[in-house]
Amino acid sequence: MDMQSDFDRLLFFEHARKTAETTYATDPLDAENLTRWGGALLELSQFQSVSESKKMISDAISKLEEALEVNPQKHDAIWCLGNAYTSHGFLNPDEDEAKVYFDKAAQCFQQAVDADPENELYQKSFEVSTKASELHAQIHKQGPLQQAMGPGPSTAATSTKGSTKKKSSDLKYDIFGWVILAVGLVAWVGFAKSNVPPPTHSPPR
């Protein structure tokens, strides 16, 4: 069930990324489209290896910054940018370098809260960002994150390594959980509004 759901999300956001790319070719100053593009890249980064994930997150950051050049007050783009910085920080094993990203993320979340004070999602993101460095230290104490990343099926390795990898994979979802769910929720709503057809999947249980 979970794998099917992940596959649906992968298809959905890949389609969304391509749609955004096509739209960008005709209208490069569409801040809404750039935000959706950045959000889709951020979602897709969760299915990649660490190095590919970093590249994709960097690409997402540049798209979101572009959106903010067009519309500096676009708080959902600012919030999404905060998520991108947070994800990048967690993928960086160096504590000091990671902290630079976490600080940038906290600034983004604070700006998003200032722009839309009633938004609980923005408030929650800001709260969590204040604990990011502490969580980062705990995670990287447990070994490299390399094995925690990458497509799900590849983690189901041999029996002795299987449990370690599963643990590591679960840890990855703990790290990204709030980011993925939050970005996913906003992105699905945003894409629905933009008439991007969602993937076909079995009805909820």
VMD Tcl script that draws the C-alpha trace (Angstrom):
set ca {
  {0.00 0.00 0.00}
  {2.74 2.42 1.03}
  {4.85 1.58 -2.00}
  {1.87 2.16 -4.28}
  {1.24 5.48 -2.58}
  {4.92 6.47 -2.97}
  {4.81 5.46 -6.62}
  {1.67 7.56 -7.15}
  {3.37 10.55 -5.57}
  {6.46 10.03 -7.70}
  {4.35 9.93 -10.89}
  {2.26 12.89 -9.78}
  {5.16 15.20 -8.99}
  {7.17 14.12 -12.03}
  {4.16 15.06 -14.17}
  {3.82 18.33 -12.24}
  {7.51 19.12 -12.78}
  {7.21 18.58 -16.54}
  {4.03 20.67 -16.69}
  {5.75 23.50 -14.79}
  {8.73 23.31 -17.15}
  {6.43 23.63 -20.17}
  {4.53 26.54 -18.59}
  {7.83 28.27 -17.75}
  {8.84 28.19 -21.42}
  {5.78 30.29 -22.30}
  {5.62 32.41 -19.13}
  {8.87 32.62 -17.12}
  {7.41 35.26 -14.79}
  {4.59 33.13 -13.37}
  {5.44 33.07 -9.64}
  {2.72 30.48 -8.91}
  {4.16 28.12 -11.52}
  {7.72 28.60 -10.24}
  {6.54 27.81 -6.70}
  {4.83 24.63 -7.91}
  {7.97 23.67 -9.82}
  {10.13 24.17 -6.73}
  {7.66 22.19 -4.60}
  {7.61 19.32 -7.10}
  {11.42 19.15 -7.18}
  {11.50 19.15 -3.38}
  {9.07 16.22 -3.29}
  {10.96 14.31 -6.00}
  {14.25 14.81 -4.12}
  {12.97 12.44 -1.40}
  {13.12 9.53 -3.88}
  {16.77 10.08 -4.91}
  {20.22 9.14 -3.64}
  {21.89 11.71 -1.36}
  {23.93 13.34 -4.14}
  {20.98 13.47 -6.56}
  {18.72 14.69 -3.77}
  {21.10 17.58 -3.01}
  {21.16 18.58 -6.69}
  {17.39 18.50 -6.90}
  {16.97 20.52 -3.70}
  {19.45 23.13 -5.02}
  {17.39 23.31 -8.20}
  {14.21 23.71 -6.12}
  {15.87 26.55 -4.17}
  {16.75 28.39 -7.38}
  {13.17 28.05 -8.72}
  {11.70 29.31 -5.44}
  {14.14 32.24 -5.34}
  {13.08 33.05 -8.90}
  {9.42 33.03 -7.80}
  {10.29 35.45 -5.00}
  {12.09 37.76 -7.42}
  {8.79 38.01 -9.31}
  {6.69 38.30 -6.13}
  {8.70 38.94 -2.92}
  {5.51 38.71 -0.80}
  {4.58 35.19 -1.93}
  {4.54 33.53 1.50}
  {3.93 29.96 0.28}
  {7.12 30.24 -1.82}
  {9.01 31.64 1.21}
  {7.72 28.74 3.33}
  {8.62 26.19 0.65}
  {12.12 27.71 0.46}
  {12.43 27.17 4.22}
  {11.61 23.48 3.71}
  {14.22 23.23 0.95}
  {16.91 24.74 3.21}
  {15.89 22.39 6.04}
  {16.13 19.32 3.78}
  {19.52 20.49 2.48}
  {20.74 20.98 6.04}
  {19.81 17.46 7.11}
  {21.65 15.98 4.13}
  {24.84 17.82 5.10}
  {26.92 15.82 7.63}
  {28.94 18.89 8.69}
  {27.21 20.50 11.67}
  {28.41 24.04 10.97}
  {27.44 23.93 7.30}
  {24.07 22.38 8.19}
  {23.46 25.15 10.72}
  {23.83 27.78 7.97}
  {20.95 26.11 6.11}
  {18.86 25.75 9.28}
  {19.35 29.45 10.07}
  {18.23 30.38 6.55}
  {15.22 28.07 6.94}
  {14.24 29.66 10.27}
  {14.42 33.13 8.63}
  {12.14 31.93 5.82}
  {9.63 30.41 8.24}
  {9.65 33.58 10.33}
  {8.97 35.66 7.20}
  {6.15 33.29 6.21}
  {4.60 33.59 9.71}
  {4.94 37.41 9.56}
  {3.17 37.43 6.18}
  {0.40 35.05 7.28}
  {0.26 34.96 11.12}
  {-2.84 32.74 11.27}
  {-1.23 29.92 9.27}
  {-0.64 27.02 11.69}
  {1.55 25.17 9.21}
  {3.97 28.11 9.04}
  {4.00 28.39 12.84}
  {4.69 24.66 13.26}
  {7.49 24.77 10.68}
  {9.14 27.66 12.52}
  {8.89 25.80 15.86}
  {10.46 22.66 14.41}
  {13.22 24.64 12.69}
  {14.46 25.85 16.08}
  {15.19 22.22 17.00}
  {16.75 21.28 13.65}
  {20.42 21.49 14.74}
  {19.77 19.29 17.76}
  {17.95 16.69 15.62}
  {20.73 16.86 13.02}
  {23.36 16.02 15.67}
  {21.34 13.02 16.89}
  {20.80 11.69 13.38}
  {24.39 11.95 12.19}
  {25.68 10.30 15.37}
  {23.95 7.16 14.15}
  {26.08 6.89 11.03}
  {26.04 8.25 7.49}
  {22.69 9.15 6.00}
  {23.69 7.71 2.60}
  {21.96 4.38 3.23}
  {18.85 6.13 4.50}
  {18.19 7.73 1.15}
  {17.15 6.39 -2.21}
  {14.11 4.60 -3.58}
  {12.29 2.36 -1.10}
  {12.61 -1.05 -2.80}
  {16.44 -0.89 -2.86}
  {16.52 -0.77 0.96}
  {15.03 -4.26 1.25}
  {18.49 -5.85 1.14}
  {19.92 -9.00 2.70}
  {18.58 -10.23 6.01}
  {21.41 -9.04 8.30}
  {21.63 -5.64 6.71}
  {17.89 -5.48 6.15}
  {16.96 -4.46 9.69}
  {19.69 -1.80 9.83}
  {18.63 -0.39 6.51}
  {14.99 -0.43 7.48}
  {15.83 1.41 10.69}
  {17.83 3.92 8.70}
  {15.03 4.28 6.18}
  {12.50 4.86 8.97}
  {14.85 7.49 10.35}
  {14.88 9.22 7.00}
  {11.08 9.45 7.12}
  {11.28 10.82 10.66}
  {13.60 13.55 9.43}
  {11.64 14.45 6.37}
  {8.22 13.56 7.73}
  {7.00 17.01 8.61}
  {8.62 18.54 5.52}
  {7.24 15.98 3.10}
  {3.74 15.91 4.54}
  {3.50 19.67 4.73}
  {4.93 20.32 1.27}
  {2.88 17.45 -0.14}
  {-0.35 18.78 1.26}
  {0.22 22.28 -0.11}
  {1.50 20.98 -3.43}
  {-1.44 18.63 -4.02}
  {-3.86 21.46 -3.32}
  {-1.87 23.83 -5.52}
  {-1.64 21.38 -8.39}
  {-5.31 20.53 -8.13}
  {-6.07 24.22 -8.60}
  {-3.83 24.36 -11.64}
  {-5.71 21.51 -13.36}
  {-2.83 19.06 -13.29}
  {-4.53 15.65 -13.32}
  {-3.59 13.58 -10.26}
  {-2.31 10.02 -10.84}
  {-4.85 7.23 -10.83}
  {-4.66 5.09 -7.73}
  {-6.85 2.80 -5.70}
  {-9.47 4.47 -3.48}
  {-8.51 5.03 0.18}
  {-9.18 2.19 2.60}
}
mol new
graphics top color blue
foreach p $ca { graphics top sphere $p radius 0.5 }
foreach p [lrange $ca 0 end-1] q [lrange $ca 1 end] { graphics top cylinder $p $q radius 0.2 }
display resetview
